[in-house]
Amino acid sequence: MNDFLSTIEVSKILKVSRIAVQKKIKKGQIKAMKVGRNYVVPKEEVLKALGEVIGEESKKEIDKAIQKAVREYGEAFKKLGRE
């Protein structure tokens, strides 16, 4: 089983351009190995990058949901915290 992906495959998974993947590799945001003129990315690195992408997009929604829950159920949370 192949444990590496090409930059094109990574770009499709992350839904960014191939150039954006190459820039992330050069900045060190995604670890990759050079094979000839191309880079290959370990699958583990893609999963890490995917986690960061999803986390950043969802962060504002999560923060809003937490703030709403605290507003609506703040007293209940305080009482539960004492138990």
N, C-alpha and C positions, 0 to 999 in steps of 0.2 A: 504494500500500500504506500502511496506517495504521501510523504509528510510535508511537502512543500507546495506552494502555489505561485504561479506567475503573477507579475504585477497587473496583468489584464484581469486575471481571475480575482485578485484582491480588489481591484477597482469595481468590479461588478458586485461583489459581496458588500462592500462599504458604500456603494452607490455614489462614488466620486470618480473623477477622471483618472486615467492612467498616469497623467502628469502629476496630479495631486498625490497619488501614491508614491511616485518617485521623489517628490519634494519631502514627503513625510519620512521616507527612508534616508534621504540626505541630511535631514535635520535630526535624525536619531529617534524620531517618534515611533517608527516601526523598524524593528531589527530585521535585516535581510542579509543574504550572502550574494556576492556577485559570481555569476557563472557565465564566463565569456563576456558578452556585452550586455547581458541581462541580469536582473536580480530575481532571486527566488526568496519567498517569505515562508518561514515555518508557520504551520497552521495555528500553533499556539499564539503567535504574534497577532494573527488576524483576529482571533477571539478576543485578545486584549484590546486591540484597536476598536473592535466592534462594540465592546463593552463601554469604552470611552465615548464613542459616538452616540450610542443610545442613551447613556447617562446624561450627557450634556443636553440632548434634545428634550429629555423628560424632566430635567431638574426643576424648571419653572413650574410645571404642572404638579409635581410632587410637593413643592413648597406651598403652592396655593391650596392644595388639598389638606396639608398639615395645618395651615393657618385657619382654614375653614373649620376643621375638626376642633381645634383649640377654642375658637370662638363659640362654637355650638355646644361643645361638651367639656369645656374647661373645668367646671366645677366637679363634674363626674370624674374626670381624670385626677383631680386633686384628692377626692375622697378615695379613689382606688389606690392612689399612691400611698395613702396612710395605712391601708390594710396590710 
